[in-house]
């Protein structure tokens, strides 16, 4: 079968990049089969990891709302919230005003994310996937503790750090869901070794996106606390947006080109979709940023400004997560088939 489909490989396998041998068209179909026979603990570990990621989305939305509305101190105390245990905070206090609603709901979603992260660790431990779920739980706990100390200390600096780390934790949780997914189990044996050029480009894009996220958090927190240097922060944010735009657009084009090169040799549909998602998130993020900036008046926050600002924060985190997932999932795509066939021809001639 192998010789019929890939005669070059049968003649001289040494000329082919070793990480790509398991990914040829015949074997990629077989590689999908173990996912169906995965143990129940592996299935549940993936489900819990995915649930953790999904629960983090409203957590970021309400966290962004806390910053936009200046509601960080709407509820006194942390675990002991105004004399009540946080999870049993009275409903009449919870809904007493808008600031309290967003702050306490943010805390509750944080607790929900923590519970899902614990479920991922337990099921991951049973299925022998211990390290990454545990790292995710530690990150969630650290982020929650940081948010708690921000309230206890009433510290704007801790508020900025809490906001800047939120999207990094989101990207980490999305990566853990990838590592526990059926697709990753089917290809993980083919992705050892050095990073491919495509993967390196994706990591560069992810790094630039995160730097932009940090600058954006610096600007947003300074905006709400009337700190000096807002104009400089905004200028840096615009500069970062320009660099991110070029980087993500370049990786999206490169993904499309790579998918075209590998068409017919690998299952490249997920790669195509990932590249399109990155481009779409980039366009949406630019538009949200411009609209959010244009609606800021310096006075009371309007509903339109609130919604646009919070969506801008969320899409920034989603773009970071997408670039990070691209960096991991493009590791098998080393030199293009055309360049490798040229190397193969040279090897046979020699």
PyMOL commands that set and color helices and strands:
alter all, ss='L'
color gray80, all
select helices_A, chain A and resi 2-5+7-11+13-15+18-23+25-31+33-36+40-69+86-88+91-94+98-126+131-153+156-179+182-190+197-225+230-262+269-295+303-329+337-349
alter helices_A, ss='H'
color red, helices_A
select strands_A, chain A and resi 80-81+84-85
alter strands_A, ss='S'
color yellow, strands_A
deselect
rebuild
show_as cartoon
